[in-house]
Amino acid sequence: MAKYKTITDATFKTDVLESDSPVLVDFWATWCGPCRAIAPVIEELAEEFDGRAVVAKMDVDENQTVPMSYNIRSIPTLLIFKDGQVVDQITGAVRKKIIADKLENAVAQHA
């Protein structure tokens, strides 16, 4: 079972900006091939970082306010938030190690 959190425009403030833990948000869409390609990686990271960071997904077709406010122009775009601020960004389908290293860095700074 997936451990990632599905977030919406309505839950973004509570789930991401007010989170006590670092949060990785995957901005994606069902029609996006690269988004589907990294989906298993996002699920693995959600499991690996469970209890240390929140891994979340936001469908940009169903939620447009938040992606527009963060100038999400291409997907997949991954933003890492800490204390309500963006601390890192990854655009495109990249290797798991790149995402994991950036999220690990946010977790280490949080500790």
C-alpha positions as CSV (number, residue, x, y, z in Angstrom):
1,M,0.0,0.0,0.0
2,A,1.3,3.4,-0.9
3,K,2.6,5.5,1.9
4,Y,2.6,8.8,0.0
5,K,-0.1,11.4,0.7
6,T,-2.4,12.7,-2.0
7,I,-2.7,16.4,-1.5
8,T,-5.0,19.0,-3.0
9,D,-5.2,22.8,-3.3
10,A,-7.5,22.6,-0.2
11,T,-5.1,20.5,1.9
12,F,-1.8,22.0,0.8
13,K,-1.4,24.5,3.6
14,T,-2.0,22.0,6.3
15,D,-0.3,19.0,4.8
16,V,2.8,20.8,3.4
17,L,3.3,24.4,4.7
18,E,2.4,23.5,8.3
19,S,4.1,20.1,8.4
20,D,6.6,19.4,11.2
21,S,8.6,17.2,8.8
22,P,10.2,18.0,5.4
23,V,7.8,17.3,2.6
24,L,8.5,16.2,-1.0
25,V,5.7,17.1,-3.3
26,D,5.5,15.5,-6.7
27,F,3.5,17.6,-9.1
28,W,2.2,15.2,-11.8
29,A,-0.6,14.4,-14.2
30,T,-2.1,11.1,-15.4
31,W,-1.3,11.7,-19.1
32,C,2.4,12.5,-18.3
33,G,4.8,9.7,-19.4
34,P,7.8,10.8,-17.3
35,C,5.4,11.2,-14.3
36,R,4.3,7.6,-14.7
37,A,7.9,6.6,-15.1
38,I,9.0,8.0,-11.7
39,A,5.8,7.0,-9.8
40,P,7.3,3.8,-8.5
41,V,10.3,5.7,-7.3
42,I,8.1,8.2,-5.4
43,E,6.3,5.2,-3.8
44,E,9.6,3.6,-2.8
45,L,10.8,6.9,-1.3
46,A,7.5,7.3,0.6
47,E,8.2,3.9,2.2
48,E,11.9,4.6,2.9
49,F,11.3,8.0,4.4
50,D,8.2,7.1,6.4
51,G,8.4,8.7,9.8
52,R,11.2,11.1,8.7
53,A,9.6,13.0,5.9
54,V,6.3,13.3,4.1
55,V,6.1,12.2,0.4
56,A,3.1,13.7,-1.3
57,K,1.6,13.8,-4.8
58,M,-0.5,16.6,-6.4
59,D,-2.4,16.1,-9.7
60,V,-1.9,19.4,-11.5
61,D,-5.0,18.8,-13.7
62,E,-7.3,18.5,-10.6
63,N,-5.4,21.2,-8.6
64,Q,-4.3,24.3,-10.4
65,T,-4.0,27.0,-7.7
66,V,-0.9,25.7,-5.9
67,P,1.0,24.6,-9.0
68,M,0.4,28.1,-10.5
69,S,1.5,29.8,-7.3
70,Y,4.9,27.9,-7.5
71,N,5.3,28.5,-11.3
72,I,5.1,24.7,-12.1
73,R,5.5,24.9,-15.9
74,S,6.7,21.4,-16.7
75,I,6.0,18.0,-15.0
76,P,7.1,16.1,-13.2
77,T,8.4,18.8,-10.9
78,L,9.4,17.8,-7.3
79,L,9.6,20.5,-4.7
80,I,11.0,19.8,-1.2
81,F,9.6,22.0,1.5
82,K,11.0,22.5,5.0
83,D,9.3,24.8,7.5
84,G,6.9,26.0,4.8
85,Q,9.6,27.1,2.4
86,V,10.9,25.5,-0.8
87,V,14.4,24.3,-0.1
88,D,15.0,22.2,-3.3
89,Q,13.5,21.6,-6.7
90,I,13.9,18.8,-9.2
91,T,12.3,18.9,-12.7
92,G,11.9,15.9,-15.0
93,A,12.3,12.2,-14.5
94,V,15.6,11.7,-12.7
95,R,17.3,8.8,-11.0
96,K,16.0,7.7,-7.5
97,K,19.4,8.5,-5.9
98,I,19.2,12.2,-6.9
99,I,15.8,12.6,-5.3
100,A,16.7,10.5,-2.3
101,D,19.9,12.5,-1.7
102,K,18.1,15.9,-1.8
103,L,15.3,14.6,0.5
104,E,17.9,13.1,2.9
105,N,19.7,16.5,2.9
106,A,16.4,18.2,4.0
107,V,15.8,15.6,6.6
108,A,19.4,16.0,8.0
109,Q,18.9,19.8,8.2
110,H,15.6,19.2,10.0
111,A,17.1,17.0,12.7
